[in-house]
Amino acid sequence: MTTNYFMPSTDSGKADLLDHLSSALPRYAVLLDVSTVDVAALKADADAFRYTLHAQTDVLAYSQHWTAYKNVLRDGGNGMADWPLALTLATPVPPAVSPGVIARLAALAAHIKTHKNYTSAIGQDLWLIGSSQVVDPNTWKPILTIQNQAGHPIIVWSKGQASSIEIWVDRGDGHDFVLLTINTEPNTNDSSPLPAADASALWKYKAIYRLHDEPVGQWSDVISVSVGG
């Protein structure tokens, strides 16, 4: 079992964490030696970041409105002849803060989690402990896609928690699937000779992850690509 990193990956998730921590931290501030200045700065960061996300959404919607207006103005169709209304952002506008909201959040979290009075119960309450997940290699299944570089296929894949990947190829030559390579880092360039000029072939690929030098999980779906000399 592993524990995910507590910091959300999306901007909306980061805003939710900022909001929650700024609300929940004051009751632990004295216990964890977090100053009133730091608590106030956290609240200001949370307000500014949340407002920025809302403003960005409004601006993007306004931009789409102008694009639609421009298209009708250019091409004709159903629409108003008047100019779109001016954009008005929500009020009140919180005070601006210096750049680095998430860096400050991470530094504050590090201070809290290394304090002598910190407990896992406090971490859970402050959302500073990521969710636990069971890692089951038997469920791993590579997802392959193909790109092209100078006529040669590039097999695109992600590594995840595997040690490496085992890629097999069937070149339609009667030998069925044979091992192409074992790679530890994405992606894989098949630099094998291409068919002769004015000829073509259908190359097929499949793969399976490896962990501790042993295949694990399920084979990927077979993907194919037409190659020519």
C-alpha positions in Angstrom: 0.0 0.0 0.0 1.3 3.5 -0.9 0.1 6.9 0.1 -0.5 9.6 -2.6 1.2 13.0 -2.2 -1.2 15.3 -0.4 -0.9 18.2 -2.9 -3.7 18.0 -5.5 -2.7 18.0 -9.1 -5.4 20.4 -10.4 -5.7 24.1 -9.8 -9.2 23.6 -8.4 -8.0 20.9 -6.0 -5.2 23.2 -4.9 -7.7 26.0 -4.3 -9.9 23.6 -2.3 -6.9 22.7 -0.1 -6.0 26.3 0.4 -9.5 27.1 1.4 -9.8 24.2 3.8 -6.4 24.7 5.4 -7.0 28.4 5.9 -10.2 27.5 7.7 -9.0 24.6 9.8 -5.4 25.6 10.7 -6.3 28.4 13.2 -7.4 25.8 15.8 -3.9 24.2 15.6 -1.9 27.3 15.2 -0.6 27.6 18.8 0.0 23.9 19.1 2.1 23.8 15.8 3.8 27.2 16.3 2.2 28.8 13.3 2.1 32.6 13.8 -0.9 34.8 13.3 1.0 36.4 10.5 1.4 33.1 8.7 -2.3 32.2 9.2 -3.3 35.6 7.8 -1.0 35.1 4.8 -2.5 31.7 4.2 -6.0 33.2 4.1 -4.9 35.9 1.8 -3.3 33.4 -0.6 -6.4 31.2 -0.5 -8.7 34.2 -1.3 -6.4 35.5 -4.1 -6.0 32.1 -5.7 -9.7 31.3 -5.6 -10.6 34.7 -7.0 -8.0 34.2 -9.8 -9.6 30.9 -10.8 -13.1 32.5 -10.9 -11.8 35.5 -12.9 -10.1 33.2 -15.3 -13.3 31.3 -15.9 -15.2 34.5 -16.5 -12.6 35.8 -18.9 -12.5 32.6 -20.9 -16.3 32.6 -21.1 -16.2 36.2 -22.2 -13.6 35.4 -24.8 -15.9 32.6 -26.2 -18.8 35.1 -26.3 -16.7 37.5 -28.4 -15.6 34.7 -30.7 -19.2 33.7 -31.3 -20.1 37.4 -31.9 -17.2 37.7 -34.4 -18.3 34.7 -36.3 -21.8 35.9 -36.7 -20.6 39.4 -37.6 -18.3 37.9 -40.3 -20.6 35.2 -41.7 -24.1 36.2 -40.9 -26.7 34.3 -38.9 -28.9 34.7 -35.9 -27.4 37.1 -33.4 -27.5 40.6 -31.9 -26.1 43.5 -33.8 -25.1 45.3 -30.6 -21.6 45.0 -29.2 -21.3 42.4 -26.4 -21.6 43.9 -22.9 -18.4 44.8 -21.2 -16.9 42.2 -18.9 -17.4 42.9 -15.2 -15.5 40.8 -12.7 -16.9 39.7 -9.4 -16.6 41.9 -6.3 -15.2 42.4 -3.8 -11.7 41.9 -5.2 -9.3 40.5 -2.6 -5.9 42.0 -2.0 -3.2 40.9 -4.5 -0.5 38.6 -3.1 3.1 38.0 -4.2 3.7 35.1 -6.7 4.4 31.6 -5.3 1.1 30.7 -3.5 1.6 26.9 -3.9 5.3 27.1 -2.9 4.3 28.9 0.3 1.6 26.3 0.9 4.1 23.5 0.5 6.6 25.2 2.8 3.9 25.7 5.5 2.8 22.1 5.1 6.4 20.9 5.6 6.7 23.0 8.8 3.5 21.5 10.1 4.3 17.9 9.3 7.8 18.1 10.9 6.6 19.8 14.1 7.0 17.8 17.3 3.3 18.1 18.1 2.1 17.0 14.7 0.1 13.8 14.5 -1.5 11.8 11.7 -4.9 12.8 13.1 -4.0 16.5 12.7 -2.7 15.7 9.2 -5.9 14.1 8.2 -8.0 17.0 9.6 -5.8 19.5 7.7 -5.9 17.4 4.4 -2.1 17.1 4.6 -2.1 13.3 4.2 -2.8 11.8 0.8 -5.2 9.0 0.3 -3.9 5.4 0.5 -4.0 3.1 -2.4 -3.3 -0.6 -2.9 -0.7 -1.2 -5.6 -1.6 -4.4 -7.4 0.9 -5.1 -10.3 -1.5 -7.9 -11.5 -3.8 -5.2 -12.8 -1.2 -3.2 -14.7 -1.8 -3.0 -18.5 0.3 -0.8 -20.8 -1.5 1.6 -23.1 0.4 2.0 -26.4 0.1 4.6 -29.1 2.3 5.1 -32.2 4.0 8.1 -33.6 6.2 8.4 -36.7 9.7 9.6 -37.1 11.3 9.5 -40.6 9.1 6.6 -41.4 10.0 4.6 -38.3 7.4 3.8 -35.7 7.8 5.2 -32.2 5.9 3.2 -29.6 4.6 5.7 -27.0 3.9 4.4 -23.5 4.0 5.6 -19.9 6.0 3.9 -17.2 3.9 4.3 -14.1 5.3 2.3 -11.2 6.8 -0.5 -13.3 10.5 -1.1 -13.6 10.5 -1.5 -17.4 8.4 -2.6 -20.3 8.8 -5.6 -22.6 7.7 -4.8 -26.2 7.1 -7.4 -28.9 6.6 -7.0 -32.6 5.0 -9.0 -35.4 6.3 -7.8 -38.8 3.9 -10.0 -40.8 6.8 -12.2 -42.0 5.4 -15.4 -40.6 7.4 -15.4 -37.4 4.5 -14.1 -35.3 5.4 -11.9 -32.3 9.1 -11.7 -31.3 10.8 -9.6 -28.6 11.7 -6.2 -29.9 13.3 -4.7 -26.7 13.0 -4.2 -23.0 13.1 -0.4 -22.1 13.3 1.3 -18.7 12.3 4.7 -20.0 9.6 5.8 -22.5 9.4 6.0 -25.5 10.6 3.2 -27.8 11.9 3.9 -31.4 11.7 0.9 -33.7 14.7 1.6 -35.9 14.6 -1.8 -37.7 15.1 -1.6 -41.6 11.9 -0.6 -43.4 10.5 -2.6 -46.3 12.1 -2.2 -49.7 11.1 0.7 -51.9 7.6 0.5 -53.3 6.7 -2.1 -50.7 4.8 -1.9 -47.5 4.1 -4.0 -44.4 1.8 -4.0 -41.4 3.8 -4.1 -38.2 2.0 -5.0 -35.0 3.1 -4.3 -31.4 2.1 -5.5 -27.9 3.8 -5.0 -24.5 3.7 -6.1 -20.9 5.1 -4.3 -17.9 8.0 -5.7 -15.8 8.7 -5.4 -12.1 12.0 -6.8 -10.6 12.9 -8.3 -13.9 9.7 -10.3 -14.2 6.7 -9.7 -16.5 3.7 -8.6 -14.5 0.1 -7.7 -15.2 -1.7 -8.0 -18.5 -0.6 -7.6 -22.1 -1.5 -4.4 -23.8 -4.0 -4.3 -26.7 -2.3 -5.0 -30.0 -1.7 -1.8 -32.1 -0.6 -1.8 -35.7 1.0 0.6 -38.2 1.6 0.5 -41.9 5.2 1.1 -42.9 6.8 1.5 -46.3 10.2 1.7 -47.9 
